[in-house]
Amino acid sequence: SVQPDMYPGNCWAFKGSQGYLVVRLSMKIYPTAFTLEHIPKTLSPTGNITSAPRNFAVYGLDDEYQEEGKLLGEYVYDQEGEPLQMFPVTV
């Protein structure tokens, strides 16, 4: 399950500079926004958050095996901003 957690290292780490995540829901929804949270620099053991996501896109899928979904938005996480950032659906 997706749970909030602010402990450094307790995360879904991706190998390399790209990755993807599929979240399966119990029913069809029409989202209006997404939030993304990363630990702040002050809680990072190294004093930086270079591992935080930067550019990301969100797609809506009919099922987890669908090759191509509907683009709901392309976003940039601001590493200098608040740890929890909200991104509205743009398309």
C-alpha positions in Angstrom: 0.0 0.0 0.0 1.1 3.6 -0.5 1.8 5.1 2.9 3.4 8.5 3.8 6.8 8.1 5.4 9.6 10.7 6.0 12.4 8.3 6.9 15.4 8.6 4.6 16.0 5.4 2.6 12.5 4.0 3.2 11.4 4.6 -0.4 10.8 3.1 -3.8 14.2 3.4 -5.3 14.7 3.1 -9.1 17.9 1.8 -10.6 19.3 4.4 -13.0 17.7 7.7 -14.0 14.3 6.4 -15.2 11.5 4.2 -13.8 7.8 3.7 -13.7 5.1 2.8 -11.2 1.7 1.4 -11.8 -1.0 1.8 -9.0 -4.0 -0.4 -9.4 -7.3 1.0 -8.0 -10.4 -0.8 -7.0 -12.6 1.3 -9.2 -12.4 3.8 -12.1 -11.7 7.4 -11.0 -11.3 10.7 -12.7 -8.4 12.4 -10.9 -8.1 16.2 -10.7 -4.6 16.4 -9.1 -1.7 14.3 -7.9 0.7 14.9 -5.0 4.3 13.8 -4.8 6.3 13.9 -1.6 10.1 13.6 -1.0 12.1 14.1 2.2 13.3 17.7 2.6 17.0 18.5 2.3 17.1 19.0 6.1 16.3 15.3 6.7 18.7 14.0 4.1 21.8 12.4 5.5 23.9 14.0 2.7 22.2 17.4 2.9 20.9 17.1 -0.7 18.0 15.4 -2.5 19.5 14.7 -5.9 17.7 11.4 -5.9 14.3 13.1 -5.9 12.2 12.8 -9.1 12.5 15.7 -11.4 10.5 15.4 -14.7 7.6 12.9 -14.6 4.4 12.2 -16.4 1.2 10.6 -15.2 -1.0 8.4 -17.5 -4.4 6.9 -16.9 -4.8 3.2 -17.8 -7.8 1.0 -18.2 -5.7 -1.9 -16.8 -2.1 -2.5 -15.7 -1.2 -4.3 -18.9 -2.3 -1.5 -21.3 0.7 -0.4 -23.4 -0.3 3.2 -23.9 -2.6 5.2 -21.6 -4.1 8.7 -21.6 -1.6 11.4 -20.7 -3.0 13.3 -17.6 0.0 15.7 -17.3 3.7 16.2 -17.4 5.3 17.8 -14.4 8.5 18.9 -12.7 9.2 18.3 -9.0 10.8 21.4 -7.5 13.7 20.2 -5.3 13.8 23.7 -3.8 10.1 23.7 -3.0 8.0 22.1 -0.3 8.5 18.4 0.3 4.8 17.7 -0.6 3.8 19.2 -4.0 0.5 19.1 -5.8 0.2 18.8 -9.6 -3.2 19.4 -11.3 -4.4 17.2 -14.2 -3.6 19.4 -17.2 -5.2 17.5 -20.1 
